[in-house]
Amino acid sequence: MSFLRNLFGLGKVGAVGIDIGSSNVKVMYIEDTKRVPQVVRVGLADTPKGTVKDGKIVDPEALGETIRQVFESREIPAKKVVSAVSGQSVVVRPIRLPQMAEKDLNEAIKFEAERYLPYSASDAQIACQIITKAIEGDEKHMEVLLVSAQKEMVQNIVETIEWAGYEPEAIDLEPFAILRALQVSISKEQFNQTIALIDLGASSSSINIVKNGILRHNRTITVAGNNFTKAIGQSLNLTFDEAEKLKKEKGIIRVDKESAPIAPAAMRIFNVITPVLTELVTEIQRSFDYYRSRYRGEMVDVIIISGGTSCFINIDKYLEAELSIKVQQANPLSGMSFQKDIGFSEDRLKSLAPELMVSVGLAMRQIMIANPTKYQSVSFDV
């Protein structure tokens, strides 16, 4: 059908991705055209307070109402959507298993998973994929990617989308959505490098290491944007909202190489958040050290950062100086076209781009599946 659609112009493939974060909800409606994907609609809304706690949805009805309002205000026509689970209860881990047929693996993984999950396998949605059929130097074993999420987390997202009046077409895993967005926004040559995708969110951050387009390491850490905000609030005796506003308006990270002085207020903020920055660097380095130990000293070629906290002024330069690895900010909208009535200026979209990484990747899931000859599909649902 996708071949006939492209050949005879039977209509564009349109898809909607919803990224439900602890700070805000981001909605992307993308259509695939003959040339490049086209952004048709972008929707943003603050996540209602108290609806998401520790990465888990606790009030699907209130959150669903917010999503419904975003769809109506942005005139998004789609009824089927893709969303994702994330956080420390999501497990994405390469493991070694004896070689076996794929049908046998699907049964074996349910028992094997118990060793790696922080919760009972009976409470989990579990899936797997063969990475390498024969490990070099250990040909009797294969490398398998184990993925899992708590059933309750998945069900809460499903309920939220249904409360909004829409149908969940798939529940993806956030690391794969990020990987998919990266695939369509950088060159094939760079995509085949060893890349550390670091998504710096509000309540948590994820460190993902990808080689040749295959996810080989995933870890969620609690060092994120809210840590910076809380440090500012506690030091300056401000409320969380006041500290968040100050962080966005005055916050600048000082990089030693820079000779230009920064304003006294910005310098005070930098001094307050320095321990948080140090902790972030330590956690990233810990993941890199683990990766090198597991894969015989392999090194990360480049770091790509996304998420709202990646917009903190100079955080890319700071991480590059501390880790001695090139750091660049993600732009999942690179290479895409835009409908004229999208409702956002070009400058506003540019500033939002790093925060849209997950929602873009979720929307691209259905487009990739519908056009397998055009895209190398990266998909893993729970």
Buried (B, 14 or more C-beta within 10 A) or exposed (E): EBEEBBEEEEEBBBBBBBBBBBBBBBBBBBBBEEEEBBBBBBBBBEBEEEBBEEBBBEBBEBBBBBBBBBBEEBEBEBEBBBBBBBBBBBBBBBBEBEBBEEEEBEEBBEEBBEEEBEBEBEBBBBBBBBBBEEBEEEEEBBBBBBBBBBBBBBBBBBBBBEBBEBEBBBBBBBBBBBBBBBBBBBEEEBBBBBBBBBBBBBBBBBBBBBBEBBBBBBBBBBBBBBBBBBBBBEBBEBEEEBBBBBBBEBBBBBBEEEEEEBEEBBBBBBEBBBEBBEBBBEBBEEBBEBBEEEBEEBEBBBBBBBBBBBBBBBBBBBBBBBBEBEBBEBBBBEEBEBEEEBEBEEEEBEEBBBBBBBBBBBBBBBBBBBBEEEBEBBBBBB
